[in-house]
Amino acid sequence: MPRRSVLAVALVATFALASCGDDDGGGGDGSGDTAEQAASTTTAPAPLQILVTNDDGVAGEGMDLLVQELDDIPDVEVTVVAPAENQSGTGDRTTEGEIQYDDAELASGTPATAVDGFPADSVNVAIQELALEPDLVVSGVNEGQNEGVLASVSGTVGAAATAARQGIPAVAVSQGLADPLDYASGVEAAVTWITEHLDEYESGEADPLVNINVPTCATGELRGTVEVPAATESTGTELDPVDCTSTLEDPANDTEAFSNGFVAVSVLDPETLQ
């Protein structure tokens, strides 16, 4: 969805005042004062509208931390609409008929809307019921990885795909399982990706659906970020512990990248996730 733009309008007015000679016709020099007033009004571009949702519910820690960091990006306005309860593993399921929603707050006190439904319902409520017009939808940060074949059953990815099918670019962000989860790394990866691609989100030229999976390293540290295709077949290692001390280079897909300590970024086709 192209970003809405506001044109700058400049208004300039010029006034001239001239005085005549003496009444007695003495030929005195005429004098004149000229005053020029220039008023210029410039309206800044509208903030980038970001809709944040998840599948862990409005109480989700990862989403709360993400929203706080997104709020710090200049010229961005964040709105939160998310499931009232945890809806993990529900993919892009939607509810038939009327959907209830209420005002809520995140743990930090950030205002939100809690939807009595699935993650995909939250996106639809935001757009169709609340009449929001997001330039970008961000789903997460989810508790647990959603790489490879896990993406097709993920409510986090399902919410993002629901937005992408409506022409709104979306990013799904998931933090790899471990105890404790390193949500800070997931938030950093998400904010870094978004800020590096702000121009594309502002112009409407961004990839329709991006899936970011960030390992939680029990030992070692994150090995960097790689953009790789999504694995299309299960390797049986999707939920295995991550090896952030691995020396593997050039992973073939997101599952291999994630398993070997990389932040895995994959562009998905939202239509294939239905």
C-alpha positions in Angstrom: 0.0 0.0 0.0 1.7 3.2 -1.1 2.3 5.6 1.7 0.0 8.6 1.8 1.7 11.8 1.0 1.0 15.4 1.9 2.0 18.2 -0.4 3.7 21.3 0.9 1.7 24.6 0.2 3.5 27.9 0.0 1.5 31.2 0.1 3.3 34.5 -0.6 1.5 38.0 -0.4 3.1 41.4 -1.3 1.7 44.7 -0.4 3.0 48.2 -1.6 2.2 51.5 0.0 3.2 54.8 -1.7 2.9 58.4 -0.4 2.3 61.5 -2.5 4.0 64.9 -2.3 3.1 67.9 -0.1 -0.4 69.3 -0.4 1.0 72.7 -1.2 2.4 71.4 -4.5 5.9 72.3 -3.4 7.3 69.3 -5.3 8.6 67.6 -2.3 10.1 64.2 -2.9 7.7 61.3 -2.7 8.5 58.6 -0.3 7.2 55.1 -0.2 7.3 52.2 2.1 7.1 48.7 0.7 6.3 45.8 3.0 6.5 42.2 1.8 5.1 39.4 3.9 5.8 35.8 3.1 4.0 33.0 4.8 5.0 29.5 4.1 3.2 26.5 5.6 4.7 23.1 5.2 3.0 20.0 6.4 5.4 17.1 7.1 4.8 13.7 5.5 2.3 11.6 7.4 3.9 9.1 9.8 4.4 5.6 8.6 1.5 3.7 10.1 2.5 0.3 11.7 0.0 -2.2 12.9 1.4 -4.6 15.4 -0.2 -8.0 16.2 0.9 -11.5 17.3 -0.4 -14.9 18.2 0.7 -14.9 21.8 -2.1 -12.5 22.8 -2.0 -9.0 24.2 -0.1 -10.2 27.3 2.8 -11.4 25.0 6.1 -10.2 26.3 7.8 -10.2 22.9 5.2 -7.9 21.3 5.3 -5.5 24.2 9.1 -5.1 23.9 8.8 -4.7 20.1 6.2 -2.0 20.4 8.3 0.0 22.8 11.2 -0.1 20.3 9.1 0.7 17.2 7.7 3.7 19.0 11.3 5.1 19.1 11.6 5.1 15.3 11.2 8.7 14.0 8.1 9.4 12.0 6.4 6.2 12.9 2.9 5.7 14.5 2.2 2.3 16.1 -1.2 0.7 16.8 -1.7 -2.6 18.5 -4.5 -5.0 17.7 -3.9 -8.6 18.9 -5.8 -11.6 20.1 -7.1 -11.4 23.6 -5.7 -14.8 24.4 -2.8 -17.0 23.2 -3.7 -18.4 19.7 -0.4 -20.1 18.8 -0.5 -22.7 16.0 -3.8 -21.4 14.4 -2.2 -20.4 11.1 -4.5 -18.0 9.1 -7.8 -19.3 10.5 -10.6 -16.8 10.8 -13.8 -16.6 12.7 -17.2 -16.6 11.0 -19.7 -14.0 12.0 -19.3 -11.1 14.4 -16.1 -10.7 16.3 -15.9 -9.1 19.7 -13.1 -6.7 20.6 -12.3 -4.5 23.5 -9.8 -1.9 24.7 -6.8 -3.3 26.5 -3.3 -2.5 27.6 0.1 -4.2 27.1 2.2 -5.0 30.2 4.0 -1.6 29.7 0.7 0.3 29.7 0.6 0.8 25.9 -3.0 1.0 24.7 -4.2 -1.9 22.5 -7.3 -3.6 21.1 -7.9 -7.2 22.3 -9.8 -9.3 19.7 -11.8 -12.3 20.8 -10.5 -14.4 17.9 -7.5 -15.6 15.9 -4.4 -13.6 14.8 -5.8 -13.3 11.3 -9.1 -12.0 12.9 -7.0 -9.3 14.6 -5.7 -8.0 11.3 -9.2 -8.0 9.7 -10.7 -6.2 12.7 -8.0 -3.5 12.5 -8.7 -2.9 8.8 -12.4 -3.6 8.4 -13.8 -2.7 11.8 -11.4 0.0 13.1 -10.8 1.4 9.7 -7.0 1.5 10.2 -4.9 2.1 7.1 -1.5 0.6 8.0 1.5 1.0 5.7 3.1 -2.0 7.4 1.9 -4.9 9.6 4.4 -6.5 12.0 3.5 -9.7 13.7 5.5 -10.8 16.8 7.9 -11.1 18.4 6.6 -14.7 18.8 7.5 -17.2 21.5 9.2 -19.9 19.5 10.6 -20.2 16.0 8.5 -20.4 12.8 11.0 -21.3 10.2 10.6 -23.8 7.3 7.5 -25.9 7.4 6.4 -24.4 10.8 5.5 -21.2 9.0 2.4 -22.7 7.5 0.8 -23.4 10.9 2.1 -20.3 12.6 -0.5 -17.8 13.8 2.3 -15.2 13.8 3.0 -15.8 10.1 -0.8 -16.3 9.4 -1.6 -12.8 10.6 1.2 -11.4 8.5 0.0 -13.3 5.4 -3.6 -12.1 6.0 -2.3 -8.5 5.7 -0.1 -9.3 2.7 -3.1 -10.7 0.8 -4.8 -7.4 1.3 -1.9 -5.5 -0.3 -0.3 -4.5 3.0 3.4 -5.5 3.4 4.0 -7.5 6.5 6.9 -8.8 8.6 6.6 -11.9 10.9 9.2 -12.1 13.7 9.8 -15.1 15.9 12.3 -15.8 18.7 13.8 -19.3 19.0 12.9 -21.5 22.0 15.3 -21.6 24.9 15.2 -20.8 28.6 15.1 -17.9 28.9 14.1 -16.5 25.5 16.3 -13.8 24.2 13.5 -11.4 23.1 15.9 -8.5 22.9 17.7 -10.1 19.9 14.4 -10.7 18.1 13.3 -7.1 18.7 16.7 -5.8 17.5 16.5 -7.9 14.3 13.0 -6.7 13.6 13.7 -3.0 14.2 16.9 -3.2 12.2 15.1 -4.8 9.2 12.3 -2.3 9.3 14.5 0.8 9.6 16.8 -0.5 6.8 13.8 -0.9 4.5 11.8 2.2 5.5 12.0 3.7 2.1 10.4 0.6 0.6 7.6 0.6 3.1 7.0 4.3 2.5 6.9 3.9 -1.3 4.9 0.7 -1.3 7.7 -1.3 -3.0 8.5 -3.6 -0.1 8.4 -7.4 -0.3 4.8 -8.5 0.6 5.7 -11.0 3.3 9.0 -11.3 5.2 9.6 -14.0 7.8 12.4 -13.4 10.4 13.5 -16.1 12.8 16.0 -15.3 15.5 17.8 -18.0 17.5 18.2 -17.8 21.2 21.8 -18.9 21.8 22.5 -21.0 24.9 26.2 -20.8 24.1 28.0 -18.8 21.5 26.4 -15.8 19.9 24.3 -14.9 16.9 26.4 -15.3 13.7 24.8 -12.5 11.7 21.8 -12.2 9.4 21.3 -14.1 6.1 18.5 -13.8 3.6 17.7 -17.4 2.4 14.8 -19.2 0.9 12.3 -21.0 3.2 12.7 -24.7 3.5 9.9 -26.5 1.7 10.3 -29.9 3.4 10.7 -30.9 7.0 14.2 -31.9 8.1 13.0 -33.0 11.5 15.3 -30.4 13.1 13.0 -27.4 13.2 12.6 -27.6 17.0 16.1 -28.9 17.8 18.4 -26.8 20.0 20.4 -24.2 18.0 24.1 -24.4 17.6 25.4 -20.8 17.7 29.0 -22.1 17.8 28.6 -23.8 14.4 31.1 -23.0 11.7 28.7 -23.8 8.8 28.7 -21.2 6.1 26.2 -20.4 3.3 23.1 -22.2 4.7 20.8 -23.5 2.0 17.5 -22.4 3.6 16.0 -20.8 6.7 15.9 -24.0 8.8 19.6 -24.7 8.2 20.5 -21.0 8.8 18.5 -20.8 12.0 19.8 -24.2 13.4 23.4 -22.9 12.9 23.0 -19.7 14.7 22.0 -17.2 12.0 19.1 -14.8 12.0 17.2 -16.2 9.1 15.2 -13.8 6.8 13.0 -15.3 4.1 10.6 -13.8 1.7 7.4 -15.9 1.5 4.5 -16.1 -0.9 1.3 -15.4 1.1 -0.8 -17.3 -1.3 1.0 -20.6 -0.7 0.3 -20.4 3.0 -3.5 -20.7 2.6 
